[in-house]
Amino acid sequence: MRPIKALLSWSSGKDCAWALHQLRKQSEIEVVGLLTSFSQNSGAVAMHGTSRELVKAQADALNLPLWEVELPWPCTNMEYEKLMGGAFAKAIESGITHLAFGDLFLEDVRNYRIKTLEGTGLTPLFPIWCEEKGTKSLASEMIDAGFGTRIICIDPKQLDRKFLGREFDHQLLKDLPSGVDPCGENGEFHTFCHSGPIFKTPIVLHNAGIEERDGFCFMNVEIAKE
């Protein structure tokens, strides 16, 4: 029996990387590409602020093609759904039947994903869906599995700026305030995954300065020159 073909919604962070790790353990599913939306204004992934260059480096290290969707800024829900619908139609034409997401426990986000895919021919997958109470153990599991990720965006209303640019490791988990979700699932922080068992080679980074925009703080990271 041939495995089903799936795209993975890719934001560049630890959760989607962990989702890919879990999906690759399932012989009945073949992830055939990463689906990423970029802002035409910045050329970066929304919220994470990850540059196109870095996402392409991830796709290369993961040996997967990158499916790019260009979004205007600002982008209404109607425009977003129309542009993503074009990508969904292309996926169906390519024999892809499923779209996987790295969501953990936010029911409203999950329901929105399901609704967005209704009538497209694509079936949603949530390979790492868990209870909110399980994110601490999940975060530790990601670290123990050898995934290297760096905090590249924080919401300063929820988390101190001092965490920006830090590696997502066991010490960081100990240092996080008690009210912050260990996986940042409430938008406290976002990460960039640069290494791990699913990568052919690690992406060596250096922090290139802090930028504040739209109420968030970003650590601009770049690929380190040899």
Secondary structure, DSSP 8 states (H G I E B T S, - for coil): ---EEEEEE--SSHHHHHHHHHHTT-TTEEEEEEEEEEETTTSBBTTT--BHHHHHHHHHHHT--EEEEEE-SS--HHHHHHHHHHHHHHHHHTT--EEE----S-HHHHHHHHHHHTTTS-EEE-TT---GGGHHHHHHHHHHTT-EEEEEEE-TTTS-GGGTT-B-SHHHHHHS-TTS-TT-TTSSEEEEEEESTT-SS---EEEEEEEEETTEEEEEEEE---
